[in-house]
């Protein structure tokens, strides 16, 4: 049985009242994977805007495996020190990773963030030498319209991520770069310029699903169940 673990920031943990793209991925795998699987991770909650803390269980549909390693305001900078022990404890086989926006916005520049990607990969493999990782580049948010420096850092990091994933990919521990959804538009696929709404959730899940199907033969083409 494959154990999938979501690793992400606020776009992945989601907020009270949302489905999350984790839910969309579960529906897809449930309907198309054809083999047993599990979602693993040390966390289950959503972010609660009323307390500004990850304390909510108010999913739009709570009846799905909610385990994850995602956090509001967390990035590669935060996850690299955690991933080794978490992969080991949860026995994760496949990591679905969407990080970087927070790093570039508040903590590290593009080059430093790429270094943290390398540290993350090394730590994950130290816990499971055969772990597979699907990594999505940073999806720009509304800040790129007002902050040219930030926009440049997003572009630069995504360029570095292409090289980093190519350099670190291994036959026994695949590191897959997930092409971001071409049609994703933060004006229409988010509810606030950053966080995905229903259409955004589907597009992120579809990008991961299609990449895993093409590269690894996992799950089949995306089935956009509600």
C-alpha positions as CSV (number, residue, x, y, z in Angstrom):
1,X,0.0,0.0,0.0
2,X,1.4,3.4,-1.0
3,X,1.5,6.1,1.6
4,X,1.2,9.6,0.3
5,X,2.2,12.6,2.3
6,X,1.3,16.2,1.4
7,X,3.9,18.8,2.3
8,X,2.9,22.4,1.8
9,X,2.0,25.8,3.0
10,X,-1.3,27.6,3.4
11,X,-2.4,26.6,-0.1
12,X,-2.2,22.9,1.1
13,X,-3.4,23.0,4.7
14,X,-6.4,25.0,3.7
15,X,-8.7,27.1,5.9
16,X,-11.9,26.4,7.8
17,X,-14.8,25.6,5.5
18,X,-12.7,24.5,2.5
19,X,-12.4,21.1,0.8
20,X,-8.6,21.6,0.0
21,X,-6.8,20.2,-3.0
22,X,-5.9,17.2,-0.7
23,X,-9.5,16.2,-0.8
24,X,-9.6,16.6,-4.6
25,X,-6.6,14.3,-4.8
26,X,-8.1,11.7,-2.5
27,X,-11.3,11.6,-4.7
28,X,-9.2,11.2,-7.8
29,X,-7.0,8.4,-6.3
30,X,-10.0,6.7,-4.8
31,X,-11.7,6.5,-8.1
32,X,-8.8,5.8,-10.4
33,X,-5.8,4.3,-8.6
34,X,-7.2,0.8,-8.3
35,X,-5.0,-0.2,-5.4
36,X,-4.9,0.5,-1.6
37,X,-3.3,3.8,-0.6
38,X,-3.2,6.0,2.5
39,X,-2.6,9.6,3.3
40,X,-0.1,10.0,6.1
41,X,1.4,12.8,8.2
42,X,1.4,14.2,11.7
43,X,-1.3,16.8,11.2
44,X,-5.0,16.7,10.3
45,X,-6.3,20.2,10.9
46,X,-7.1,23.2,8.8
47,X,-6.1,26.8,9.6
48,X,-8.7,28.6,11.7
49,X,-8.9,32.3,10.7
50,X,-10.7,33.2,13.9
51,X,-7.7,32.0,16.1
52,X,-5.0,32.3,13.4
53,X,-3.9,28.8,14.4
54,X,-4.2,25.3,12.9
55,X,-7.0,24.2,15.1
56,X,-10.0,23.7,12.8
57,X,-11.6,20.4,11.7
58,X,-14.3,22.2,9.8
59,X,-13.7,20.7,6.4
60,X,-16.4,21.2,3.7
61,X,-16.4,17.4,3.5
62,X,-14.5,15.9,6.5
63,X,-15.1,12.3,5.4
64,X,-11.6,11.6,3.9
65,X,-8.1,10.8,5.2
66,X,-6.9,14.2,6.3
67,X,-3.3,13.5,7.4
68,X,-0.7,15.9,6.1
69,X,2.4,17.9,6.8
70,X,1.3,21.4,5.8
71,X,1.2,24.7,7.7
72,X,0.0,28.2,7.3
73,X,3.1,30.4,6.8
74,X,5.5,27.5,6.4
75,X,8.0,26.8,3.6
76,X,11.1,24.8,2.6
77,X,12.8,26.7,5.4
78,X,10.5,25.1,8.0
79,X,10.0,21.7,6.4
80,X,13.6,20.7,5.7
81,X,14.4,20.1,9.4
82,X,11.2,18.2,9.9
83,X,10.9,16.0,6.9
84,X,13.4,13.2,7.8
85,X,11.8,12.3,11.1
86,X,8.3,12.7,9.6
87,X,9.0,10.4,6.7
88,X,10.5,7.9,9.1
89,X,7.7,8.0,11.6
90,X,4.9,8.0,9.0
91,X,6.7,5.6,6.6
92,X,5.8,7.8,3.7
93,X,6.5,6.5,0.1
94,X,5.4,9.5,-2.0
95,X,5.7,13.1,-1.1
96,X,3.5,15.7,-2.8
97,X,5.2,19.0,-2.2
98,X,4.0,22.5,-2.8
99,X,6.3,25.1,-1.1
100,X,8.3,28.2,-1.7
101,X,5.9,31.2,-1.7
102,X,6.4,31.8,2.0
103,X,10.2,31.4,1.7
104,X,10.6,33.9,-1.0
105,X,8.1,36.3,0.6
106,X,9.6,36.4,4.1
107,X,12.7,34.2,4.7
108,X,15.1,33.4,1.9
109,X,16.1,34.4,-1.6
110,X,15.8,32.2,-4.6
111,X,19.3,30.7,-4.2
112,X,18.9,30.0,-0.5
113,X,15.5,28.5,-1.1
114,X,17.0,26.1,-3.7
115,X,19.6,25.1,-1.1
116,X,16.7,24.3,1.3
117,X,15.2,22.1,-1.4
118,X,18.4,20.1,-1.6
119,X,18.5,19.8,2.2
120,X,14.9,18.6,2.2
121,X,15.6,16.0,-0.4
122,X,18.6,14.7,1.5
123,X,16.7,14.5,4.7
124,X,13.8,12.7,3.2
125,X,16.1,10.1,1.5
126,X,18.0,9.6,4.8
127,X,14.7,8.3,6.2
128,X,13.6,6.4,3.1
129,X,16.2,5.9,0.4
130,X,13.4,5.0,-2.1
131,X,11.0,7.8,-1.4
132,X,9.5,9.5,-4.4
133,X,8.9,13.2,-4.4
134,X,6.6,15.2,-6.7
135,X,7.5,18.9,-6.4
136,X,5.5,21.8,-7.8
137,X,7.1,25.2,-8.6
138,X,5.9,28.3,-6.9
139,X,2.5,29.4,-8.3
140,X,2.7,33.2,-8.4
141,X,0.2,35.1,-6.3
142,X,-1.3,38.6,-6.5
143,X,1.9,40.1,-4.8
144,X,3.8,39.7,-8.1
145,X,1.6,42.5,-9.6
146,X,2.8,45.0,-7.0
147,X,6.3,43.8,-6.1
148,X,8.7,43.5,-9.0
149,X,11.5,42.2,-6.8
150,X,9.3,39.4,-5.4
151,X,8.2,38.5,-8.9
152,X,11.8,38.2,-10.0
153,X,12.6,36.0,-7.1
154,X,9.7,33.7,-7.9
155,X,10.8,33.4,-11.5
156,X,14.4,32.8,-10.5
157,X,13.6,30.2,-7.9
158,X,11.4,28.3,-10.4
159,X,14.3,28.3,-12.9
160,X,16.6,27.0,-10.1
161,X,14.0,24.3,-9.2
162,X,14.1,22.9,-12.7
163,X,17.9,22.4,-12.4
164,X,17.7,21.2,-8.8
165,X,15.2,18.5,-9.6
166,X,17.1,17.4,-12.6
167,X,20.4,17.2,-10.6
168,X,18.9,15.3,-7.7
169,X,16.6,12.9,-9.6
170,X,17.7,9.3,-9.0
171,X,16.4,6.0,-10.5
172,X,15.6,4.6,-7.1
173,X,14.2,7.8,-5.6
174,X,12.5,9.8,-8.3
175,X,12.3,13.6,-7.9
176,X,9.6,14.7,-10.2
177,X,9.0,18.4,-11.2
178,X,5.3,18.9,-11.6
179,X,4.4,21.4,-14.3
180,X,2.2,24.1,-12.8
181,X,-1.3,24.3,-14.2
182,X,-1.1,26.3,-17.4
183,X,-4.6,27.8,-17.0
184,X,-4.2,28.7,-13.3
185,X,-5.0,32.4,-12.8
186,X,-4.8,33.9,-9.3
187,X,-7.6,36.3,-10.3
188,X,-10.1,33.6,-10.9
189,X,-8.7,30.4,-9.2
190,X,-8.2,31.9,-5.7
191,X,-10.5,33.6,-3.3
192,X,-8.0,36.2,-2.2
193,X,-5.2,36.3,-4.7
194,X,-3.3,33.5,-3.1
195,X,-5.4,30.6,-1.7
196,X,-7.2,28.3,-4.2
197,X,-11.0,28.3,-4.5
198,X,-12.8,25.3,-5.9
199,X,-11.4,25.6,-9.4
200,X,-7.9,26.3,-8.1
201,X,-8.1,23.1,-5.9
202,X,-9.0,21.0,-8.9
203,X,-6.2,22.5,-11.0
204,X,-3.5,21.9,-8.5
205,X,-4.7,18.3,-7.9
206,X,-4.9,17.7,-11.6
207,X,-1.3,19.0,-12.1
208,X,0.0,16.5,-9.6
209,X,-2.2,13.7,-10.8
210,X,-1.2,14.1,-14.5
211,X,2.5,14.3,-13.6
212,X,2.4,11.2,-11.5
213,X,0.4,9.3,-14.1
214,X,2.8,10.3,-16.9
215,X,6.0,9.7,-15.0
216,X,5.2,6.9,-12.6
217,X,2.0,5.3,-13.9
218,X,0.2,6.2,-10.7
219,X,-3.5,7.0,-10.5
220,X,-4.4,7.4,-14.2
221,X,-5.5,10.7,-15.8
222,X,-7.2,13.1,-13.4
223,X,-10.9,12.4,-12.8
224,X,-12.4,15.7,-11.6
225,X,-14.9,14.4,-9.1
226,X,-16.4,17.0,-7.0
